[in-house]
């Protein structure tokens, strides 16, 4: 069995610094995850409702459940683009500071 080779030089200098998230990025990430999970669960509930009791669409909780994906997915996408913009801006500033 061959021995693993070690890189030459100082390994601590060549390692990438760990990526850190600030509080805003973490909050946005959890909001995006929560919105997408809620929208997917509502879509699954709609599919189950349509397969089991199609006449229940006009009963009270179903119009709200059917509206959540229509509102949640666009809001989630806006939050994803906001999170990407914040992350790219932070990384660009960090790259400018190191060079």
C-alpha positions in Angstrom: 0.0 0.0 0.0 1.4 3.4 -1.0 2.0 6.1 1.6 0.0 9.3 1.2 2.2 12.1 -0.1 2.4 15.3 1.8 2.4 18.7 0.0 5.6 20.7 0.2 5.7 24.0 2.0 3.6 25.3 4.8 0.1 23.7 4.7 -1.5 26.4 6.9 -0.6 29.1 4.4 -1.9 27.2 1.4 -5.2 26.3 3.1 -8.2 28.4 2.1 -9.7 30.4 5.0 -13.0 29.1 6.3 -16.0 30.8 4.9 -17.8 32.7 7.5 -21.4 33.9 7.3 -22.6 36.9 9.1 -25.9 37.1 10.9 -27.8 38.7 7.9 -26.7 35.9 5.5 -27.6 33.2 8.0 -31.0 34.7 8.6 -31.7 35.1 4.8 -30.6 31.5 4.3 -33.0 30.2 6.9 -35.8 32.3 5.6 -35.2 31.0 2.0 -35.2 27.4 3.3 -38.3 27.9 5.4 -40.2 29.5 2.6 -39.3 26.9 0.1 -40.0 24.0 2.5 -43.4 25.5 3.3 -44.3 26.0 -0.4 -43.3 22.4 -1.2 -45.3 21.0 1.7 -48.3 23.0 0.6 -47.9 21.7 -3.0 -47.7 18.1 -1.6 -50.8 18.8 0.5 -52.6 20.1 -2.7 -51.7 17.0 -4.6 -53.0 14.8 -1.8 -56.2 16.8 -1.6 -56.8 16.6 -5.4 -56.2 12.9 -5.4 -58.4 12.1 -2.4 -61.2 14.7 -2.1 -61.3 16.9 -5.2 -64.6 18.6 -4.1 -62.9 20.1 -1.0 -61.2 22.9 -3.0 -63.7 25.5 -1.8 -63.5 24.5 1.9 -61.7 27.1 4.0 -58.1 26.0 4.5 -57.5 24.9 0.9 -57.6 28.3 -0.8 -54.9 29.5 1.6 -52.8 26.4 1.1 -53.1 26.8 -2.6 -52.1 30.4 -2.5 -48.9 29.8 -0.4 -46.8 28.4 -3.3 -48.0 31.2 -5.6 -46.6 33.7 -3.2 -43.8 31.8 -1.5 -41.8 30.8 -4.5 -41.4 34.3 -5.9 -40.5 35.7 -2.5 -38.1 32.8 -2.0 -36.4 33.6 -5.3 -36.1 37.3 -4.5 -34.5 36.3 -1.2 -32.1 33.9 -3.0 -31.0 36.6 -5.3 -30.6 39.0 -2.4 -28.5 36.4 -0.5 -26.3 35.9 -3.6 -25.8 39.7 -4.0 -24.8 40.1 -0.3 -22.5 37.1 -0.5 -20.8 38.2 -3.7 -20.4 41.8 -2.4 -18.8 40.5 0.8 -16.4 38.2 -1.1 -15.5 41.0 -3.6 -14.6 43.3 -0.7 -12.6 40.6 1.0 -10.7 39.9 -2.2 -10.0 43.6 -2.7 -8.7 43.8 0.9 -6.3 40.9 0.4 -4.8 42.2 -2.9 
